[in-house]
Amino acid sequence: MKRRSGSGPGRGGLSLLATWASLALATACSSETTGGLPPLLTANGSTPPPVAVAPTISPNLTPITFRPGPDFAPITPPPIQPDLPDPPSLRPAPNGEFNLLLSTPPNPAVIPPVGSAFVTVTLRGLLVPGVIASVELQFFNISRGTDITGIFLPTAIEQFRNTLIGRGNSYADRTDGITLTNGFTFPADLAAYSANVAPGERVLVILVIRDSFGQALRLEARAQAT
């Protein structure tokens, strides 16, 4: 009686299957390992083409200039100017007048104990709405180019200033103008006058009127000595 062995064919079949699996795995590994790389040498021994390399980006060394920020410094507005009154002025002739008169006393002098020379200033129609704040008065011998203010009595010049300072805003001063009735006479010592002013020479008087706002008026008058 023949005995059959069931394991004979089975072991042979398993061995065959294992062999096929090993070949398939080796083929797969070889394909995955070497398929993505180019060969070192081609079949004819020449060098393969180079592989493309990504370009290198050079750094930008240009300095960055920052735009300055806005200037929010406070702006100082100009000072507010008050509404100034009209500056000092002299009415046009014949209502306005600034004149100079030179005179010497007769011989012998009628004013004892010494004779005096006289310079009379006529002022009429002076308008100073801002009120007279200061008065400057000077006399010149323009024939010689000398200042002769000092030959007149200082008390007379000071009195002339005090007569005008503070005037200009009254009703009469605003409508008719400041007027010195019969003018204002400045006496001088006769000897000093004769030494500084000779007959025929011309004398100039300059009057500067400033109001309380700093506005000024300059008046000039000339006369010839006799």
Accessible surface in RSA format (square Angstrom, percent):
REM  Atomic radii and reference values for relative SASA: ProtOr
REM  Chains: A
REM  Algorithm: Lee & Richards
REM  Probe-radius: 1.40
REM  Slices: 20
REM RES _ NUM      All-atoms   Total-Side   Main-Chain    Non-polar    All polar
REM                ABS   REL    ABS   REL    ABS   REL    ABS   REL    ABS   REL
RES MET A   1   243.38 126.0 154.28 102.1  89.10 212.1 130.81 111.2 112.57 149.1
RES LYS A   2   199.31  97.2 171.88 105.5  27.43  65.3 119.83 107.9  79.49  84.7
RES ARG A   3   233.51  98.0 195.81  99.8  37.70  89.8  77.17 105.5 156.34  94.8
RES ARG A   4   229.31  96.3 200.19 102.1  29.12  69.3  75.47 103.1 153.84  93.2
RES SER A   5    75.26  63.6  54.95  73.3  20.31  46.8  45.83  97.6  29.43  41.2
RES GLY A   6    73.03  90.1   0.00   N/A  73.03  90.1  43.42 119.1  29.61  66.3
RES SER A   7    53.81  45.5  43.21  57.7  10.60  24.4  39.17  83.4  14.64  20.5
RES GLY A   8    33.28  41.0   0.00   N/A  33.28  41.0  24.06  66.0   9.22  20.6
RES PRO A   9   106.36  77.5  85.99  78.4  20.37  74.0  98.49  81.3   7.87  48.9
RES GLY A  10    36.18  44.6   0.00   N/A  36.18  44.6  34.39  94.4   1.79   4.0
RES ARG A  11   150.73  63.3 147.41  75.1   3.32   7.9  69.86  95.5  80.87  49.0
RES GLY A  12    44.07  54.3   0.00   N/A  44.07  54.3  36.40  99.9   7.67  17.2
RES GLY A  13    34.33  42.3   0.00   N/A  34.33  42.3  31.81  87.3   2.53   5.7
RES LEU A  14   124.92  69.6 119.72  85.6   5.20  13.1 120.07  84.3   4.85  13.0
RES SER A  15    70.95  60.0  62.17  83.0   8.78  20.2  39.21  83.5  31.74  44.5
RES LEU A  16    90.39  50.3  86.19  61.7   4.20  10.6  89.88  63.1   0.51   1.4
RES LEU A  17   104.68  58.3 100.33  71.8   4.35  10.9 100.63  70.7   4.05  10.9
RES ALA A  18    59.78  55.0  50.59  78.1   9.19  20.9  58.19  81.9   1.60   4.2
RES THR A  19    73.24  52.1  68.49  69.4   4.75  11.3  48.28  64.9  24.96  37.7
RES TRP A  20   141.53  56.8 136.87  66.2   4.65  10.9 117.91  62.9  23.62  38.3
RES ALA A  21    63.37  58.3  51.16  79.0  12.21  27.8  59.64  84.0   3.73   9.9
RES SER A  22    71.77  60.6  61.69  82.3  10.07  23.2  37.68  80.2  34.08  47.8
RES LEU A  23   113.93  63.4 112.74  80.7   1.19   3.0 113.48  79.7   0.44   1.2
RES ALA A  24    64.46  59.3  51.41  79.3  13.05  29.7  59.48  83.8   4.99  13.2
RES LEU A  25   120.61  67.2 116.46  83.3   4.15  10.4 120.08  84.3   0.53   1.4
RES ALA A  26    60.87  56.0  49.51  76.4  11.35  25.8  56.75  79.9   4.12  10.9
RES THR A  27    94.23  67.0  88.13  89.3   6.10  14.5  68.87  92.5  25.36  38.3
RES ALA A  28    46.49  42.7  38.84  59.9   7.65  17.4  46.28  65.2   0.21   0.6
RES CYS A  29    63.17  47.8  61.21  68.3   1.96   4.6  25.00  63.3  38.17  41.2
RES SER A  30    65.17  55.1  57.40  76.6   7.77  17.9  33.13  70.5  32.04  44.9
RES SER A  31    73.09  61.8  59.39  79.3  13.70  31.6  31.23  66.5  41.86  58.6
RES GLU A  32   147.20  84.5 115.57  87.4  31.63  75.3  49.13  95.0  98.07  80.1
RES THR A  33    97.15  69.1  79.31  80.4  17.83  42.5  65.59  88.1  31.55  47.7
RES THR A  34    83.61  59.5  74.86  75.9   8.75  20.9  60.19  80.8  23.42  35.4
RES GLY A  35    60.75  74.9   0.00   N/A  60.75  74.9  31.42  86.2  29.34  65.7
RES GLY A  36    73.04  90.1   0.00   N/A  73.04  90.1  42.50 116.6  30.54  68.4
RES LEU A  37   131.91  73.5 119.08  85.2  12.83  32.3 120.42  84.6  11.48  30.9
RES PRO A  38    80.20  58.4  63.79  58.1  16.41  59.6  69.96  57.8  10.24  63.6
RES PRO A  39    87.50  63.8  74.36  67.8  13.14  47.8  86.28  71.2   1.22   7.6
RES LEU A  40   159.91  89.1 147.71 105.7  12.20  30.7 149.50 105.0  10.41  28.0
RES LEU A  41   117.13  65.2 101.67  72.7  15.46  38.9 101.67  71.4  15.46  41.6
RES THR A  42    53.43  38.0  41.63  42.2  11.81  28.1  46.17  62.0   7.26  11.0
RES ALA A  43   120.21 110.5  69.32 107.0  50.89 115.8  82.08 115.6  38.13 101.0
RES ASN A  44   127.49  87.9  86.44  83.5  41.05  98.8  47.82 115.1  79.66  77.0
RES GLY A  45    48.42  59.7   0.00   N/A  48.42  59.7  25.09  68.9  23.33  52.2
RES SER A  46    56.64  47.9  46.74  62.4   9.90  22.8  45.11  96.1  11.53  16.2
RES THR A  47   119.31  84.9  96.25  97.6  23.06  55.0  61.47  82.6  57.83  87.4
RES PRO A  48    33.30  24.3  26.08  23.8   7.22  26.2  27.15  22.4   6.15  38.2
RES PRO A  49   111.66  81.4  95.43  87.0  16.23  59.0 102.23  84.4   9.42  58.6
RES PRO A  50   129.86  94.6 101.55  92.6  28.32 102.9 111.73  92.2  18.14 112.7
RES VAL A  51   113.08  74.4  96.50  87.4  16.59  40.0 101.07  87.8  12.01  32.6
RES ALA A  52   103.30  95.0  68.92 106.4  34.38  78.2  80.80 113.8  22.50  59.6
RES VAL A  53   133.33  87.7 103.85  94.0  29.48  71.0 108.32  94.1  25.01  67.8
RES ALA A  54    85.12  78.3  61.94  95.6  23.18  52.7  68.09  95.9  17.03  45.1
RES PRO A  55   121.41  88.5  97.95  89.3  23.46  85.3 108.32  89.4  13.09  81.4
RES THR A  56   134.89  95.9 101.59 103.0  33.30  79.4  73.18  98.3  61.71  93.3
RES ILE A  57   158.49  90.2 133.52  99.5  24.97  60.2 137.54  99.0  20.95  56.9
RES SER A  58    89.07  75.3  73.21  97.7  15.86  36.5  42.70  90.9  46.36  65.0
RES PRO A  59   105.73  77.1  83.77  76.4  21.96  79.8  94.78  78.2  10.95  68.1
RES ASN A  60   129.09  89.0  94.54  91.4  34.55  83.2  38.65  93.0  90.44  87.4
RES LEU A  61   153.66  85.6 124.77  89.3  28.89  72.6 130.56  91.7  23.10  62.2
RES THR A  62    96.98  69.0  82.38  83.5  14.60  34.8  57.29  76.9  39.69  60.0
RES PRO A  63   113.32  82.6  94.34  86.0  18.98  69.0 104.89  86.6   8.43  52.4
RES ILE A  64   136.94  77.9 111.80  83.3  25.14  60.6 116.19  83.7  20.75  56.3
RES THR A  65   127.73  90.8  98.06  99.4  29.67  70.7  73.40  98.6  54.33  82.1
RES PHE A  66   165.34  82.7 146.23  90.6  19.11  49.7 149.02  90.4  16.32  46.7
RES ARG A  67   220.24  92.5 192.19  98.0  28.05  66.8  72.89  99.6 147.35  89.3
RES PRO A  68   118.63  86.5  94.94  86.5  23.68  86.1 106.64  88.0  11.99  74.5
RES GLY A  69    59.80  73.7   0.00   N/A  59.80  73.7  29.84  81.9  29.96  67.1
RES PRO A  70   100.01  72.9  74.54  68.0  25.47  92.6  85.83  70.9  14.19  88.2
RES ASP A  71   126.05  88.3  90.72  90.3  35.33  83.5  41.74  98.2  84.31  84.1
RES PHE A  72   172.31  86.2 141.45  87.6  30.86  80.3 147.81  89.6  24.50  70.1
RES ALA A  73    61.21  56.3  42.67  65.8  18.54  42.2  49.16  69.2  12.05  31.9
RES PRO A  74   129.39  94.3 103.15  94.0  26.24  95.4 113.44  93.7  15.95  99.1
RES ILE A  75   160.06  91.1 134.78 100.4  25.28  60.9 138.41  99.7  21.65  58.8
RES THR A  76   122.66  87.2  98.32  99.7  24.33  58.0  68.44  91.9  54.22  82.0
RES PRO A  77    98.86  72.1  89.04  81.2   9.83  35.7  91.60  75.6   7.27  45.2
RES PRO A  78   112.16  81.7  98.45  89.7  13.71  49.9 104.89  86.6   7.27  45.2
RES PRO A  79   110.31  80.4  90.97  82.9  19.34  70.3 102.47  84.6   7.84  48.7
RES ILE A  80   164.51  93.6 137.58 102.5  26.94  64.9 142.04 102.3  22.48  61.0
RES GLN A  81   134.66  75.3 115.49  84.4  19.17  45.6  52.58 111.9  82.08  62.3
RES PRO A  82    81.11  59.1  66.12  60.3  14.98  54.5  75.95  62.7   5.16  32.1
RES ASP A  83   147.11 103.0 117.18 116.6  29.93  70.8  40.56  95.5 106.55 106.3
RES LEU A  84    86.33  48.1  57.20  40.9  29.13  73.2  57.30  40.2  29.03  78.1
RES PRO A  85    37.63  27.4  22.79  20.8  14.84  54.0  34.90  28.8   2.73  17.0
RES ASP A  86   103.03  72.2  99.01  98.5   4.02   9.5  18.88  44.4  84.15  83.9
RES PRO A  87    70.57  51.4  68.78  62.7   1.79   6.5  68.78  56.8   1.79  11.1
RES PRO A  88     6.43   4.7   0.12   0.1   6.31  22.9   0.12   0.1   6.31  39.2
RES SER A  89    47.07  39.8  46.32  61.8   0.74   1.7  33.46  71.2  13.61  19.1
RES LEU A  90    47.93  26.7  26.66  19.1  21.27  53.5  26.82  18.8  21.11  56.8
RES ARG A  91    68.18  28.6  62.59  31.9   5.59  13.3  10.25  14.0  57.94  35.1
RES PRO A  92   112.79  82.2 100.78  91.9  12.00  43.6 111.27  91.9   1.51   9.4
RES ALA A  93    87.15  80.1  57.69  89.0  29.47  67.0  57.99  81.7  29.16  77.2
RES PRO A  94   107.32  78.2 102.04  93.0   5.28  19.2 106.26  87.7   1.06   6.6
RES ASN A  95    92.94  64.1  88.20  85.2   4.74  11.4  10.25  24.7  82.69  79.9
RES GLY A  96     5.81   7.2   0.00   N/A   5.81   7.2   0.00   0.0   5.81  13.0
RES GLU A  97    56.34  32.3  51.10  38.7   5.23  12.5  25.11  48.6  31.23  25.5
RES PHE A  98    25.41  12.7   4.14   2.6  21.27  55.3   4.14   2.5  21.27  60.9
RES ASN A  99    68.38  47.2  68.36  66.1   0.03   0.1   4.21  10.1  64.17  62.0
RES LEU A 100     8.36   4.7   0.00   0.0   8.36  21.0   0.69   0.5   7.67  20.6
RES LEU A 101   112.90  62.9 112.26  80.3   0.63   1.6 112.57  79.1   0.33   0.9
RES LEU A 102    11.02   6.1   1.11   0.8   9.90  24.9   1.21   0.9   9.80  26.4
RES SER A 103    43.39  36.7  39.92  53.3   3.47   8.0  33.11  70.5  10.29  14.4
RES THR A 104    64.68  46.0  42.54  43.1  22.14  52.8  19.91  26.7  44.77  67.7
RES PRO A 105    21.17  15.4   2.32   2.1  18.84  68.5   6.41   5.3  14.76  91.7
RES PRO A 106    83.27  60.7  68.85  62.8  14.42  52.4  80.77  66.7   2.50  15.5
RES ASN A 107   149.25 102.9 115.84 111.9  33.41  80.4  34.43  82.9 114.82 111.0
RES PRO A 108   112.34  81.9 108.94  99.3   3.41  12.4 110.18  91.0   2.16  13.5
RES ALA A 109    42.82  39.4  17.54  27.1  25.28  57.5  17.57  24.7  25.25  66.9
RES VAL A 110   103.61  68.2  76.18  69.0  27.43  66.1  83.31  72.4  20.31  55.1
RES ILE A 111    78.05  44.4  76.82  57.2   1.23   3.0  77.94  56.1   0.11   0.3
RES PRO A 112   109.60  79.9  90.53  82.5  19.07  69.3  94.18  77.8  15.41  95.8
RES PRO A 113   134.28  97.9 100.71  91.8  33.57 122.0 105.42  87.0  28.86 179.4
RES VAL A 114    88.44  58.2  83.15  75.3   5.29  12.7  87.64  76.1   0.80   2.2
RES GLY A 115    11.25  13.9   0.00   N/A  11.25  13.9   0.72   2.0  10.53  23.6
RES SER A 116    16.92  14.3  16.58  22.1   0.34   0.8   0.95   2.0  15.97  22.4
RES ALA A 117     0.15   0.1   0.08   0.1   0.07   0.2   0.15   0.2   0.00   0.0
RES PHE A 118    45.61  22.8  45.56  28.2   0.05   0.1  45.56  27.6   0.05   0.1
RES VAL A 119     0.83   0.5   0.83   0.8   0.00   0.0   0.83   0.7   0.00   0.0
RES THR A 120    22.50  16.0  22.45  22.8   0.04   0.1  12.71  17.1   9.78  14.8
RES VAL A 121     0.00   0.0   0.00   0.0   0.00   0.0   0.00   0.0   0.00   0.0
RES THR A 122    40.70  28.9  40.70  41.3   0.00   0.0  20.65  27.7  20.05  30.3
RES LEU A 123     0.38   0.2   0.00   0.0   0.38   1.0   0.00   0.0   0.38   1.0
RES ARG A 124    90.19  37.9  90.19  46.0   0.00   0.0  33.75  46.1  56.44  34.2
RES GLY A 125     0.43   0.5   0.00   N/A   0.43   0.5   0.43   1.2   0.00   0.0
RES LEU A 126     0.00   0.0   0.00   0.0   0.00   0.0   0.00   0.0   0.00   0.0
RES LEU A 127    37.26  20.8  37.06  26.5   0.20   0.5  37.26  26.2   0.00   0.0
RES VAL A 128     1.00   0.7   0.02   0.0   0.98   2.4   0.02   0.0   0.98   2.7
RES PRO A 129    24.78  18.1  17.21  15.7   7.57  27.5  17.21  14.2   7.57  47.0
RES GLY A 130     3.82   4.7   0.00   N/A   3.82   4.7   2.86   7.9   0.96   2.1
RES VAL A 131    44.17  29.1  44.17  40.0   0.00   0.0  44.17  38.4   0.00   0.0
RES ILE A 132     1.90   1.1   0.00   0.0   1.90   4.6   0.00   0.0   1.90   5.2
RES ALA A 133    49.81  45.8  27.16  41.9  22.66  51.5  32.86  46.3  16.96  44.9
RES SER A 134    39.03  33.0  38.41  51.3   0.63   1.4  35.47  75.5   3.56   5.0
RES VAL A 135     6.33   4.2   0.00   0.0   6.33  15.3   0.00   0.0   6.33  17.2
RES GLU A 136    84.10  48.3  82.88  62.7   1.22   2.9  32.59  63.0  51.51  42.1
RES LEU A 137     5.90   3.3   0.00   0.0   5.90  14.8   0.26   0.2   5.64  15.2
RES GLN A 138    79.81  44.6  79.71  58.3   0.10   0.2  16.64  35.4  63.17  47.9
RES PHE A 139     0.00   0.0   0.00   0.0   0.00   0.0   0.00   0.0   0.00   0.0
RES PHE A 140    51.45  25.7  51.45  31.9   0.00   0.0  51.45  31.2   0.00   0.0
RES ASN A 141     0.00   0.0   0.00   0.0   0.00   0.0   0.00   0.0   0.00   0.0
RES ILE A 142    68.60  39.0  43.26  32.2  25.34  61.1  45.41  32.7  23.19  62.9
RES SER A 143    65.97  55.7  23.00  30.7  42.97  99.0  23.24  49.5  42.73  59.9
RES ARG A 144   109.93  46.2  75.56  38.5  34.37  81.8  40.90  55.9  69.03  41.8
RES GLY A 145    66.79  82.4   0.00   N/A  66.79  82.4  33.05  90.7  33.74  75.6
RES THR A 146    59.12  42.1  54.65  55.4   4.47  10.7  57.42  77.1   1.70   2.6
RES ASP A 147    80.51  56.4  49.95  49.7  30.56  72.3  28.14  66.2  52.38  52.2
RES ILE A 148     2.54   1.4   1.01   0.8   1.54   3.7   2.54   1.8   0.00   0.0
RES THR A 149    26.99  19.2  26.19  26.6   0.80   1.9  26.19  35.2   0.80   1.2
RES GLY A 150    75.90  93.6   0.00   N/A  75.90  93.6  43.91 120.5  31.99  71.6
RES ILE A 151    23.95  13.6  13.24   9.9  10.71  25.8  18.38  13.2   5.58  15.1
RES PHE A 152     3.36   1.7   0.34   0.2   3.02   7.9   0.69   0.4   2.67   7.6
RES LEU A 153    85.38  47.5  85.09  60.9   0.29   0.7  85.38  60.0   0.00   0.0
RES PRO A 154   102.81  74.9  95.90  87.4   6.91  25.1  99.47  82.1   3.34  20.8
RES THR A 155   105.79  75.2  98.26  99.6   7.54  18.0  85.30 114.6  20.50  31.0
RES ALA A 156    10.36   9.5   7.62  11.8   2.74   6.2  10.33  14.6   0.03   0.1
RES ILE A 157    13.55   7.7  13.55  10.1   0.00   0.0  13.55   9.8   0.00   0.0
RES GLU A 158    84.48  48.5  84.41  63.9   0.07   0.2  38.22  73.9  46.26  37.8
RES GLN A 159   107.81  60.3 105.22  76.9   2.59   6.2  25.25  53.7  82.56  62.6
RES PHE A 160     0.00   0.0   0.00   0.0   0.00   0.0   0.00   0.0   0.00   0.0
RES ARG A 161    70.84  29.7  70.84  36.1   0.00   0.0  15.48  21.2  55.35  33.5
RES ASN A 162    96.17  66.3  75.80  73.3  20.37  49.0  27.03  65.1  69.14  66.8
RES THR A 163    50.54  35.9  35.76  36.3  14.78  35.2  35.09  47.1  15.46  23.4
RES LEU A 164     0.00   0.0   0.00   0.0   0.00   0.0   0.00   0.0   0.00   0.0
RES ILE A 165    75.00  42.7  59.40  44.3  15.60  37.6  59.40  42.8  15.60  42.3
RES GLY A 166    48.88  60.3   0.00   N/A  48.88  60.3  25.50  70.0  23.39  52.4
RES ARG A 167    82.55  34.7  78.73  40.1   3.82   9.1  34.63  47.3  47.92  29.0
RES GLY A 168     0.38   0.5   0.00   N/A   0.38   0.5   0.00   0.0   0.38   0.9
RES ASN A 169    87.22  60.1  69.39  67.1  17.83  42.9  10.82  26.1  76.40  73.8
RES SER A 170    60.03  50.7  46.28  61.8  13.75  31.7  52.14 111.0   7.89  11.1
RES TYR A 171   183.76  85.8 170.48  97.0  13.28  34.5 131.78  99.0  51.98  64.1
RES ALA A 172    56.70  52.1  53.71  82.9   2.99   6.8  54.75  77.1   1.95   5.2
RES ASP A 173     5.95   4.2   5.52   5.5   0.43   1.0   0.00   0.0   5.95   5.9
RES ARG A 174   120.34  50.5 101.77  51.9  18.57  44.2  21.31  29.1  99.03  60.0
RES THR A 175    58.85  41.9  43.09  43.7  15.75  37.5  45.87  61.6  12.97  19.6
RES ASP A 176    99.64  69.8  86.25  85.8  13.39  31.7  28.40  66.8  71.24  71.1
RES GLY A 177     6.38   7.9   0.00   N/A   6.38   7.9   0.00   0.0   6.38  14.3
RES ILE A 178     0.07   0.0   0.07   0.0   0.00   0.0   0.07   0.0   0.00   0.0
RES THR A 179    53.07  37.7  40.32  40.9  12.74  30.4  33.15  44.5  19.92  30.1
RES LEU A 180    14.63   8.1   8.85   6.3   5.79  14.5  11.44   8.0   3.20   8.6
RES THR A 181   111.12  79.0  90.47  91.7  20.65  49.2  63.00  84.6  48.12  72.7
RES ASN A 182   144.29  99.5 104.88 101.3  39.42  94.9  41.29  99.4 103.01  99.6
RES GLY A 183    15.53  19.2   0.00   N/A  15.53  19.2   0.18   0.5  15.35  34.4
RES PHE A 184    29.34  14.7  27.12  16.8   2.22   5.8  29.34  17.8   0.00   0.0
RES THR A 185    58.65  41.7  43.63  44.2  15.02  35.8  25.50  34.3  33.15  50.1
RES PHE A 186     0.00   0.0   0.00   0.0   0.00   0.0   0.00   0.0   0.00   0.0
RES PRO A 187    33.59  24.5  33.59  30.6   0.00   0.0  33.59  27.7   0.00   0.0
RES ALA A 188     0.88   0.8   0.00   0.0   0.88   2.0   0.77   1.1   0.10   0.3
RES ASP A 189    61.96  43.4  57.48  57.2   4.48  10.6  28.65  67.4  33.31  33.2
RES LEU A 190    63.09  35.1  63.00  45.1   0.09   0.2  63.00  44.2   0.09   0.3
RES ALA A 191    73.86  67.9  58.74  90.6  15.12  34.4  67.06  94.4   6.79  18.0
RES ALA A 192    32.97  30.3  25.66  39.6   7.30  16.6  32.41  45.6   0.56   1.5
RES TYR A 193     8.73   4.1   8.73   5.0   0.00   0.0   7.08   5.3   1.66   2.0
RES SER A 194    68.45  57.8  49.91  66.6  18.53  42.7  36.17  77.0  32.27  45.2
RES ALA A 195    71.18  65.4  44.62  68.9  26.56  60.4  55.94  78.8  15.24  40.4
RES ASN A 196    47.29  32.6  46.64  45.1   0.65   1.6   0.74   1.8  46.54  45.0
RES VAL A 197     4.83   3.2   0.09   0.1   4.74  11.4   0.09   0.1   4.74  12.9
RES ALA A 198    31.75  29.2  30.35  46.8   1.40   3.2  31.75  44.7   0.00   0.0
RES PRO A 199   105.55  76.9  84.50  77.0  21.05  76.5  84.71  69.9  20.83 129.5
RES GLY A 200    40.22  49.6   0.00   N/A  40.22  49.6  23.24  63.8  16.99  38.0
RES GLU A 201    30.94  17.8  29.83  22.6   1.11   2.6  13.75  26.6  17.19  14.0
RES ARG A 202    94.64  39.7  94.64  48.2   0.00   0.0  38.57  52.7  56.07  34.0
RES VAL A 203     0.94   0.6   0.94   0.9   0.00   0.0   0.94   0.8   0.00   0.0
RES LEU A 204    16.24   9.0  16.24  11.6   0.00   0.0  16.24  11.4   0.00   0.0
RES VAL A 205     0.00   0.0   0.00   0.0   0.00   0.0   0.00   0.0   0.00   0.0
RES ILE A 206    18.59  10.6  17.67  13.2   0.93   2.2  17.67  12.7   0.93   2.5
RES LEU A 207     0.00   0.0   0.00   0.0   0.00   0.0   0.00   0.0   0.00   0.0
RES VAL A 208    19.19  12.6  18.98  17.2   0.21   0.5  18.98  16.5   0.21   0.6
RES ILE A 209     0.00   0.0   0.00   0.0   0.00   0.0   0.00   0.0   0.00   0.0
RES ARG A 210    96.39  40.5  96.39  49.1   0.00   0.0  23.81  32.5  72.58  44.0
RES ASP A 211     3.68   2.6   0.07   0.1   3.61   8.5   0.00   0.0   3.68   3.7
RES SER A 212    73.73  62.3  40.12  53.5  33.61  77.4  36.02  76.7  37.71  52.8
RES PHE A 213    98.32  49.2  67.52  41.8  30.80  80.1  75.41  45.7  22.91  65.6
RES GLY A 214    53.49  66.0   0.00   N/A  53.49  66.0  32.09  88.1  21.40  47.9
RES GLN A 215    36.34  20.3  29.83  21.8   6.51  15.5  23.17  49.3  13.17  10.0
RES ALA A 216    50.31  46.3  21.47  33.1  28.84  65.6  21.64  30.5  28.67  75.9
RES LEU A 217    32.23  18.0  29.84  21.3   2.40   6.0  32.23  22.6   0.00   0.0
RES ARG A 218   139.08  58.4 115.22  58.7  23.86  56.8  49.72  68.0  89.36  54.2
RES LEU A 219    17.19   9.6  15.60  11.2   1.60   4.0  17.19  12.1   0.00   0.0
RES GLU A 220    72.82  41.8  45.73  34.6  27.09  64.5  15.85  30.6  56.97  46.5
RES ALA A 221     9.35   8.6   2.48   3.8   6.87  15.6   9.35  13.2   0.00   0.0
RES ARG A 222   115.51  48.5  93.59  47.7  21.92  52.2  22.39  30.6  93.12  56.4
RES ALA A 223    15.15  13.9   8.11  12.5   7.04  16.0  15.15  21.3   0.00   0.0
RES GLN A 224   101.48  56.7  85.81  62.7  15.67  37.3  18.03  38.4  83.45  63.3
RES ALA A 225     4.47   4.1   1.98   3.1   2.49   5.7   1.98   2.8   2.49   6.6
RES THR A 226   115.29  82.0  82.99  84.1  32.30  77.0  89.78 120.6  25.51  38.6
END  Absolute sums over single chains surface
CHAIN  1 A    16268.8      12821.7       3447.0      10627.5       5641.3
END  Absolute sums over all chains
TOTAL         16268.8      12821.7       3447.0      10627.5       5641.3
